[in-house]
Amino acid sequence: MEEIKPKSLMYYYNKYSWVCQYCKCDTFMPRYVKNKKQMRYAASRDHLKPRCKWWTWEESNIVLACRKCNMDKKDYEFKTN
């Protein structure tokens, strides 16, 4: 089986219009962070089903999240209501 490689962060910026998929805040590129307060809104890729629980880089398992939401979620699976 061929290993699935992650898509670029820019791909997810465009796919999700720069919006965190958990809290719906606007995100921005980490390289433009100017202070610690802004760092919580730096964008990152997050796995809906964590990689530590054997999930992969499949596109359907990855969303754009702000750093705060990504860190708060840790290795838990995201549950929808």
C-alpha positions as CSV (number, residue, x, y, z in Angstrom):
1,M,0.0,0.0,0.0
2,E,1.4,3.4,-0.9
3,E,1.9,5.9,1.9
4,I,-0.4,8.9,1.7
5,K,1.6,12.2,1.9
6,P,0.2,15.3,3.5
7,K,-0.9,18.2,1.3
8,S,0.6,21.6,1.9
9,L,-0.7,23.9,4.5
10,M,-1.5,26.4,1.7
11,Y,-3.9,23.8,0.2
12,Y,-5.9,23.8,3.4
13,Y,-5.8,27.6,3.8
14,N,-7.5,27.8,0.4
15,K,-9.9,24.8,0.9
16,Y,-11.2,26.2,4.2
17,S,-10.9,30.0,3.4
18,W,-8.4,30.6,6.2
19,V,-11.1,29.8,8.9
20,C,-10.6,27.4,11.8
21,Q,-13.0,24.5,11.4
22,Y,-13.6,24.2,15.1
23,C,-14.1,27.8,16.5
24,K,-14.6,29.6,13.1
25,C,-11.9,32.2,13.9
26,D,-9.8,33.7,11.1
27,T,-6.3,32.1,10.9
28,F,-3.1,33.3,9.4
29,M,0.3,31.9,8.4
30,P,2.5,31.1,11.4
31,R,5.4,33.1,9.9
32,Y,3.4,36.3,10.3
33,V,2.9,35.9,14.1
34,K,4.1,39.0,15.8
35,N,3.4,38.1,19.5
36,K,2.3,35.3,21.8
37,K,-1.4,36.5,21.7
38,Q,-1.5,36.1,18.0
39,M,0.1,32.7,18.1
40,R,-3.1,31.0,19.2
41,Y,-4.6,32.0,15.8
42,A,-1.8,30.7,13.7
43,A,-3.1,28.0,11.3
44,S,-2.2,24.3,11.5
45,R,-3.4,21.1,10.0
46,D,-5.4,19.0,12.4
47,H,-6.5,15.3,12.2
48,L,-10.1,14.8,13.0
49,K,-9.1,11.3,14.0
50,P,-5.7,11.5,15.6
51,R,-2.6,9.9,13.9
52,C,-1.5,8.5,17.2
53,K,-4.6,6.3,17.0
54,W,-3.5,4.9,13.6
55,W,-5.4,7.3,11.4
56,T,-3.7,8.7,8.3
57,W,-3.0,11.8,6.2
58,E,-6.1,11.1,4.1
59,E,-7.7,14.4,3.0
60,S,-11.0,13.6,4.6
61,N,-9.3,13.3,8.0
62,I,-7.6,16.7,7.9
63,V,-9.0,20.2,8.5
64,L,-7.6,23.7,9.1
65,A,-7.5,24.6,12.8
66,C,-6.1,27.5,14.8
67,R,-3.3,26.5,17.1
68,K,-5.4,27.0,20.2
69,C,-8.1,24.5,19.0
70,N,-5.5,22.1,17.8
71,M,-3.7,22.1,21.1
72,D,-6.9,21.9,23.1
73,K,-8.1,18.9,21.2
74,K,-4.9,17.1,21.8
75,D,-5.2,13.4,20.7
76,Y,-9.0,13.2,21.1
77,E,-11.2,12.4,18.2
78,F,-13.4,15.4,17.2
79,K,-17.1,14.7,17.8
80,T,-19.9,16.5,16.1
81,N,-23.3,17.0,17.6
